[in-house]
């Protein structure tokens, strides 16, 4: 009986020690644990809200769904990482070195992938600001063609002779972008030369009649026909009609042919570059 009571007393002492340890641990770390949990909860809520806002903004800006999802996820997990670091700091963990390691790792990855990251950032800018869209004809990155696809890292064009051209997005945003089909109308710039001996009034009348009779030349803005240059062997007229963008090449080709045929039929010459050579014979001694 005495032995049993001694065992009970020993057990009670162990239990009391455990209880005292739990109470001491709770009083020491309870508030820290509570604070860390609150930081994680608030961080998760903030990350979710921020990701939703970023996604909605990009969708309203008509960005690609894949890009919007990627960027929103990147924002979400970045906030969560900072929340975890802040929670660890509540327990006295030295997060300075941890942040330094993450920064060094990020720098190394960034240097290794700087070309890809630059193309990604350029792709996001293209999708947000939309200097062009699929179906537009652009001159950018050293290539001319119709836009077939705007990707995260590259943009795909089809050249006028149907070659597939893939351009890094950074090369596009790093230079001038000319969108040939952004507007509904476009001006056709042509030059028609006549001989110095020809009647300028007659030539101008012919050109103006050709423009007025062409069904696809717009009346507003009004076309322009004017003497622009006295060249080496010709008097040059600028011929500048306005057309719908989709009619540009058709009108240009048809007018070029019509000008040649009209000048020929009405005896207006189209001179070609020529040189006069004068030979002098030296007198014999």
Buried (B, 14 or more C-beta within 10 A) or exposed (E): EEEEEEEEEEEEEEEEEEEEEEEEEEEEBEEBBEBBEEBBEEBBEBBBEBBEEBBEBBBEEEBBEEBBBBBBBEBBEEBBBBBBBBBBBBEEEEBEEBEEEEEEEEEEEEEEEEEBBBBBEBBBBBBBEEBBBEEBBBBBBEBBBBBBEBBBBBBBBBEEEEEEBBBBBBBBBEEEBEBBBBEEEBBBEBEBBBBEEBBEEBBBEBBBEBBEEBEBBBEEEEBBBEEBEEEEEBBBBBBBBBBBEEBBEEBBEBBBEBBEEBBEEEEBBBBEEEEEEEEEEEEEE
